[in-house]
């Protein structure tokens, strides 16, 4: 099992803070209002879909492989609008 660290913008934090992504999740609200979520996962497919629904309001901090996969999905989606 891996752990993902996600950071949400202050604008999205008020919604995300109320969500329960996993029973063992860890959370932190930063002084700027952003929200950091640390969540375990085994299969990244569902997690990537959850991340993508927040668009630019969610940033994958760790792990690097998940960050790369999410970036690839954003690029692939953007290609539909060019």
N, C-alpha and C positions, 0 to 999 in steps of 0.2 A: 504494500500500500504506500502511496506517495501522498505528500501534502502540497496543496496549492495555497499560495498567498496572493490574495486579490485585494486591490485597493479601488474603492469607489469614490467618485467625486462628492463633494459636499451636497450638490444638488440631488444626487441619487441616494445618498446615505440614509435619509429619513425613511425611505421605503425598504431598503435592503436590511437595515438594522432590525426590522421586525420579522424578517424571513428566517426560517430555520432550514439550513441547507443540509446539516448533518448533526446527529446527536453529540459528536465529539468536537464540534467546531469551536474555534477560539476567535474572539473578536476584540477590536480596539477602536475607539473613536479618537482621532487625532485633534489637536488644538485648532487646526484649520477647518474642522468639520468633516474631513474625509473619514472614511470608514475602512478598516482593514479586516479582512476575513481570512482565517487560516482554516482550511477544510481538507479532510482526508478524502482520497478517491482511489479507486482501483482501475476503473475504465474511464478514460478521459472523454469519451464521446458525449455522454449526457452533460458532463461539466462544461464542455465547450459550447454546447447549445445554450446553457444557462448564462455563460459569460457573454456570448454574442448578443443576447437579447438586450443587454445594457449598452451596446455600441461603444462609443468613445467614453462612456462614463465608468467603465471598468478597465483596469489595467492589471494584467497578470505580472506579478513581481517574481514569483518562483513557482515551479521549477522552470529552467530555461527551455526545456523541451516543450512544455505546455505553452509557454509564451510564444515559441516558434510556431506551433500548430495553430494557435488562435490567430496570429498574424497572417498565416497562410490562408486561413478561412476568410479573413477580412479582405485580403487581396483577391481571392477567388470571387467573392461576392461583388466587390467593386467592379470587376471586369464585366458584369452584367449591365452596368450603367455607363459604360464608355461608348 
